[in-house]
Amino acid sequence: MRALVVAHGEAGPVRFADVDEPVPSTDEALVEIRHIGLNFGELNYVDQWPAGAVHGHDAAGVVVRAASDGSGPPEGTRVAVGMARHAWAERVAVSPASLGTVPEGVDLADAAALGIAGVTALRVLRKRSLLARSVLVTGASGGVGHFAVQLAALAGARVTALVGSPDRAAGLRELGAHEVLTDLTDLAGLAETEGRFDLVLDTVGGPLVAQAWSVLAEGGTIHLVGYSSGQETTFPAGALFGFGEPRSIATYGDMTPTSGELTDLLGLMAAGRLSAPVGLRGDWQDVDDAVQALFARKVHGKVVLDVA
């Protein structure tokens, strides 16, 4: 069968190859993949995976053989695959712990956009109550950012979306952002009690983390979920000292089973309360063009490719 495998060097980050058919264990379902969801991190840091391995974590398809131990969805079920391994192939063996049943009315391609981006946003935002809280989402035009803006607004937060340029701000207010900024220095003129965030979900890293720290409220937390800038963070002398309720910085790298979160997110999509941020839809034969567009920051949201 055909699959996208890891390719190092100039040939990368992925290439097509013929690979062996998966052999499911007793507690795995065999899923025929219809759509795959690309993520910046797994493509930009491809050297972290062995060359020739089937790549990718997010996809959606149909169960063609249920797990023989009786666990998981039955044959014929439409499913989202989230944070699974080796997902970018025509068929994959997947634990039910990484599957979410796609309800009627939810497009299977939209379900492929969930995975890492949707689950990451949901898990971070569930760390504390957001009702009437102030939340900053950096890199808000990306996949995680689009989900985070919507979910934080649904939870009752006042959401500020930070983007890299004005042209990347489109649609974020409609998703629930109260403010859309291109620079945190826009907050410098506000009063001491304003422009302070109880929670920051940061996907960018670099100098932006230090800037976010300077506008973090007492008791607030910055959750680091990505480092797309590729830059180092340096804090000014004395910046990490302060009076009042402690502030904190937390890392995020949770790859535990995603079935519960996928089910919750798919339920919100079925109810019309959450939309999939698919900024580029195409055929997986054109994966090289899609990767270039993703790296060039030409995609607002997620890339979803159809598996022929």
Secondary structure in CASP SS format (residue, H / E / C, confidence):
PFRMAT SS
TARGET T0000
AUTHOR 0000-0000-0000
METHOD secondary structure of the structure
MODEL  1
M C 1.00
R E 1.00
A E 1.00
L E 1.00
V E 1.00
V E 1.00
A C 1.00
H C 1.00
G H 1.00
E H 1.00
A H 1.00
G C 1.00
P C 1.00
V E 1.00
R E 1.00
F E 1.00
A E 1.00
D E 1.00
V C 1.00
D C 1.00
E C 1.00
P C 1.00
V C 1.00
P C 1.00
S C 1.00
T C 1.00
D C 1.00
E C 1.00
A E 1.00
L E 1.00
V E 1.00
E E 1.00
I E 1.00
R E 1.00
H E 1.00
I E 1.00
G E 1.00
L E 1.00
N C 1.00
F H 1.00
G H 1.00
E H 1.00
L H 1.00
N H 1.00
Y C 1.00
V H 1.00
D H 1.00
Q H 1.00
W C 1.00
P C 1.00
A C 1.00
G C 1.00
A C 1.00
V E 1.00
H C 1.00
G C 1.00
H C 1.00
D E 1.00
A E 1.00
A E 1.00
G E 1.00
V E 1.00
V E 1.00
V E 1.00
R E 1.00
A C 1.00
A C 1.00
S C 1.00
D C 1.00
G C 1.00
S C 1.00
G C 1.00
P C 1.00
P C 1.00
E C 1.00
G C 1.00
T C 1.00
R E 1.00
V E 1.00
A E 1.00
V E 1.00
G C 1.00
M C 1.00
A C 1.00
R C 1.00
H C 1.00
A C 1.00
W C 1.00
A E 1.00
E C 1.00
R E 1.00
V E 1.00
A E 1.00
V E 1.00
S C 1.00
P H 1.00
A H 1.00
S H 1.00
L E 1.00
G E 1.00
T E 1.00
V C 1.00
P C 1.00
E C 1.00
G C 1.00
V C 1.00
D C 1.00
L H 1.00
A H 1.00
D H 1.00
A H 1.00
A C 1.00
A C 1.00
L C 1.00
G H 1.00
I H 1.00
A H 1.00
G H 1.00
V H 1.00
T H 1.00
A H 1.00
L H 1.00
R H 1.00
V H 1.00
L H 1.00
R C 1.00
K C 1.00
R C 1.00
S C 1.00
L C 1.00
L C 1.00
A C 1.00
R C 1.00
S E 1.00
V E 1.00
L E 1.00
V E 1.00
T E 1.00
G C 1.00
A C 1.00
S C 1.00
G E 1.00
G H 1.00
V H 1.00
G H 1.00
H H 1.00
F H 1.00
A H 1.00
V H 1.00
Q H 1.00
L H 1.00
A H 1.00
A H 1.00
L H 1.00
A C 1.00
G C 1.00
A C 1.00
R E 1.00
V E 1.00
T E 1.00
A E 1.00
L E 1.00
V C 1.00
G C 1.00
S C 1.00
P H 1.00
D H 1.00
R H 1.00
A C 1.00
A C 1.00
G C 1.00
L H 1.00
R H 1.00
E H 1.00
L H 1.00
G C 1.00
A C 1.00
H C 1.00
E E 1.00
V E 1.00
L E 1.00
T C 1.00
D C 1.00
L H 1.00
T H 1.00
D H 1.00
L H 1.00
A C 1.00
G C 1.00
L C 1.00
A C 1.00
E C 1.00
T C 1.00
E C 1.00
G C 1.00
R C 1.00
F E 1.00
D E 1.00
L E 1.00
V E 1.00
L E 1.00
D E 1.00
T C 1.00
V C 1.00
G C 1.00
G C 1.00
P H 1.00
L H 1.00
V H 1.00
A H 1.00
Q H 1.00
A H 1.00
W H 1.00
S H 1.00
V C 1.00
L E 1.00
A E 1.00
E E 1.00
G E 1.00
G E 1.00
T E 1.00
I E 1.00
H E 1.00
L E 1.00
V C 1.00
G C 1.00
Y C 1.00
S C 1.00
S C 1.00
G C 1.00
Q C 1.00
E C 1.00
T C 1.00
T C 1.00
F C 1.00
P C 1.00
A C 1.00
G C 1.00
A C 1.00
L C 1.00
F C 1.00
G C 1.00
F C 1.00
G C 1.00
E C 1.00
P C 1.00
R C 1.00
S E 1.00
I E 1.00
A E 1.00
T E 1.00
Y C 1.00
G C 1.00
D C 1.00
M C 1.00
T C 1.00
P C 1.00
T C 1.00
S H 1.00
G H 1.00
E H 1.00
L H 1.00
T H 1.00
D H 1.00
L H 1.00
L H 1.00
G H 1.00
L H 1.00
M H 1.00
A H 1.00
A C 1.00
G C 1.00
R C 1.00
L C 1.00
S C 1.00
A C 1.00
P C 1.00
V E 1.00
G E 1.00
L E 1.00
R E 1.00
G E 1.00
D E 1.00
W H 1.00
Q H 1.00
D H 1.00
V H 1.00
D H 1.00
D H 1.00
A H 1.00
V H 1.00
Q H 1.00
A H 1.00
L H 1.00
F H 1.00
A C 1.00
R C 1.00
K C 1.00
V C 1.00
H C 1.00
G E 1.00
K E 1.00
V E 1.00
V E 1.00
L E 1.00
D E 1.00
V C 1.00
A C 1.00
END
